[in-house]
């Protein structure tokens, strides 16, 4: 099941979803949330019972969770929030607050949805640039590190950071413009888009910076390949989007078959 946003001239940004039919084909898109407010960043929980999203219904962008396919909703953030993510185990929600703070909120969804107190995972005002751009961050599946992208004056860089604070922020990329980093399912590698070989294909490398950078996809002229998610091990299937002008299509890459 995939969630995405569509813009409507009357209602602004709305959240839609598609899911596979038994024969493997995709059904027509279904509207999940349409209102006079802007709703974006829809993401289904691991158990398929709740959708995480952003909305400006309070007058500023906040983080919400809503029952799926219908039912009540709950506000998660209190001081504004952007770029929400479920943790891989579904027990936390992460989001960016004030553009310089990564926040974690514990959640329980065994019955009615409930949440605990927010906790700051990472904050440093000298690193505001980390979260000011649209380049995503990602929490490793083992919950120990984050990866993020920054837009510098002449460079676009991918970094990693140990949430335990036992090591300094590590620069991972040194060649080309590198964007949209995500973790592999085993938490050992970071996958990202790069123009290091003159096209906007997808590459990956070991998160500790050792070893060679390996190309996974090659983009045709006018295309942009953007990594979206890895399937759980042992399948090793990458879901990625291909943008060409205003058109976006979703593709999968199976490493064993590559």
C-alpha positions in Angstrom: 0.0 0.0 0.0 1.4 3.4 -1.0 0.2 6.8 0.2 0.8 10.1 -1.7 -0.4 13.6 -1.9 -2.4 15.2 -4.7 -3.2 18.9 -5.1 -6.7 20.0 -5.7 -7.6 23.6 -6.8 -10.4 23.6 -4.2 -9.0 21.7 -1.2 -5.3 22.1 -1.6 -3.1 19.1 -0.8 -5.0 15.8 0.0 -3.8 12.3 0.9 -4.6 9.4 -1.4 -3.5 5.8 -1.5 -3.2 2.8 -3.9 -2.9 -0.9 -3.1 -2.3 -4.1 -4.9 -5.1 -6.4 -6.1 -4.9 -10.2 -5.6 -3.6 -10.5 -9.2 -0.7 -8.2 -8.5 -2.0 -5.2 -10.4 -2.7 -1.8 -8.7 -6.2 -0.6 -8.0 -7.3 2.9 -8.8 -6.2 5.6 -6.4 -8.5 6.2 -3.4 -8.9 9.5 -1.5 -8.0 9.0 2.2 -8.2 12.6 3.5 -9.7 15.6 1.8 -10.5 18.8 3.6 -10.1 22.6 3.4 -6.7 22.2 4.9 -3.4 20.9 3.4 -2.6 17.3 4.3 0.7 15.7 3.2 3.4 13.1 4.0 0.9 10.3 4.5 2.5 7.0 5.8 0.8 3.9 6.9 1.8 2.2 10.2 3.5 -1.2 10.2 0.3 -2.9 11.3 -1.8 -1.0 8.7 -4.2 0.6 11.3 -3.0 4.2 11.4 -1.8 6.9 9.0 0.8 9.4 10.0 0.7 12.8 8.2 1.1 16.6 8.4 -1.8 19.1 8.4 -2.1 22.9 8.8 -5.5 22.7 10.3 -4.4 24.4 13.5 -2.9 27.4 11.5 0.6 25.9 11.3 2.0 22.6 10.2 1.6 19.9 12.9 2.0 16.1 13.0 -1.2 13.9 13.2 -2.2 10.3 13.3 -5.5 9.1 11.9 -7.2 5.7 12.0 -7.2 3.8 8.8 -9.4 3.4 6.8 -11.6 5.7 8.9 -12.1 6.8 12.5 -10.6 9.3 14.9 -7.4 11.3 14.8 -4.8 12.5 17.3 -2.3 15.4 17.2 1.2 14.3 17.9 3.3 17.5 17.8 2.6 20.6 20.0 5.1 23.2 18.7 4.9 22.6 15.0 6.4 19.7 13.1 7.6 18.6 9.7 9.0 15.5 7.9 7.3 12.8 10.1 8.5 9.2 10.1 7.4 6.0 11.7 10.3 4.1 13.3 10.8 0.7 11.7 9.3 -1.1 14.7 6.3 1.2 14.8 6.9 2.2 18.4 8.1 5.8 17.8 7.2 8.7 15.6 10.0 11.0 14.6 9.7 14.5 13.2 11.6 17.8 12.8 10.6 20.7 15.2 11.7 24.3 14.6 13.9 23.2 11.7 16.8 22.3 13.9 15.5 19.6 16.3 14.8 15.9 15.6 12.1 14.7 18.1 11.0 11.2 19.0 7.6 10.4 20.5 6.8 6.9 21.9 3.4 5.6 20.7 1.2 2.7 21.6 -1.3 1.3 19.1 -2.4 -2.1 20.4 -5.9 -0.7 21.1 -6.8 3.0 20.9 -3.8 5.1 19.7 -1.9 6.9 22.5 1.4 8.7 22.8 4.0 9.5 25.4 6.2 12.6 26.0 8.3 14.0 23.2 12.1 13.6 23.5 14.8 15.5 21.7 17.1 13.1 19.8 19.3 15.7 18.1 19.5 19.5 18.3 22.2 21.9 17.4 21.4 25.4 16.1 24.7 25.5 14.2 23.3 22.6 12.2 20.0 24.3 11.2 20.9 23.6 7.6 20.4 19.9 8.1 16.6 20.2 8.3 15.9 23.4 6.4 16.0 21.7 3.0 13.5 19.2 1.6 16.1 16.5 1.6 14.9 13.7 3.8 16.5 12.2 6.8 16.1 8.5 7.8 16.5 6.5 11.0 18.4 3.3 10.7 16.3 0.1 11.2 18.3 -0.7 14.3 17.4 2.7 15.7 21.0 3.7 16.4 21.8 6.3 13.7 20.3 8.8 11.3 21.4 9.9 7.9 20.5 13.2 6.4 21.3 15.5 3.5 22.5 19.2 3.6 22.6 21.9 0.9 25.9 23.7 1.3 26.9 26.7 -0.9 28.4 24.6 -3.6 27.8 21.0 -2.4 24.9 18.7 -1.5 26.2 16.2 1.1 25.0 13.1 2.9 26.0 12.6 6.5 25.4 10.1 9.3 25.0 10.7 13.0 25.2 8.3 16.0 22.2 9.0 18.2 24.1 7.8 21.3 26.4 10.7 20.9 29.5 8.6 21.1 31.0 9.8 17.8 31.0 13.0 15.8 28.8 13.6 12.8 30.4 11.8 9.8 30.5 13.1 6.3 29.7 10.2 3.9 29.8 11.7 0.4 32.6 13.8 -1.1 31.8 13.7 -4.9 28.9 15.3 -6.7 25.5 16.4 -5.5 24.0 13.7 -3.2 20.4 13.7 -2.1 17.5 11.6 -0.5 19.5 9.3 1.7 17.8 6.1 3.1 19.1 3.2 5.1 19.3 -0.4 3.9 17.3 -3.0 5.8 20.4 -4.3 7.6 21.4 -0.8 8.8 24.8 -1.2 7.1 24.5 0.9 4.0 23.1 4.3 2.9 21.4 4.6 -0.4 21.1 8.0 -2.1 20.7 9.8 -5.4 23.9 11.3 -6.9 25.0 13.1 -10.1 28.6 12.0 -9.6 28.6 10.2 -13.0 26.6 12.9 -14.8 23.1 11.4 -14.4 20.7 11.4 -11.5 20.9 7.7 -10.7 21.0 5.8 -7.4 24.1 4.7 -5.5 24.8 3.1 -2.1 27.8 2.6 0.1 28.8 1.3 3.6 27.6 3.7 6.3 31.1 3.7 8.0 32.6 5.3 4.9 34.8 2.3 4.0 34.6 0.4 0.7 33.6 1.6 -2.8 30.5 3.5 -3.8 28.3 1.2 -6.0 25.8 2.3 -8.6 22.3 0.7 -8.4 20.4 2.5 -11.2 21.3 4.7 -14.2 18.9 7.5 -15.1 18.2 8.4 -18.7 18.5 12.0 -19.9 15.8 14.1 -18.3 15.1 11.5 -15.5 15.7 11.7 -11.8 15.8 8.5 -9.7 14.9 8.9 -6.0 15.2 6.0 -3.5 12.0 5.6 -1.4 12.4 2.4 0.7 14.0 -1.0 1.0 12.0 -4.1 1.6 12.9 -6.1 4.8 15.6 -8.7 4.5 16.3 -11.1 2.8 14.4 -9.8 -0.3 16.7 -6.8 -0.9 14.2 -5.0 -3.2 14.5 -1.3 -3.6 11.4 0.9 -4.3 12.3 4.0 -6.1 10.6 6.8 -8.0 11.4 8.0 -11.5 10.7 11.7 -12.2 10.5 13.0 -15.8 9.1 16.5 -16.0 5.8 16.4 -14.1 5.4 12.6 -14.4 6.3 10.3 -11.5 6.4 6.5 -11.7 7.3 3.9 -9.1 9.8 1.1 -9.9 11.4 -1.8 -8.0 14.9 -3.1 -8.2 15.8 -6.6 -7.0 19.5 -6.8 -6.2 19.7 -10.6 -6.7 18.3 -10.1 -10.2 20.3 -7.0 -11.1 
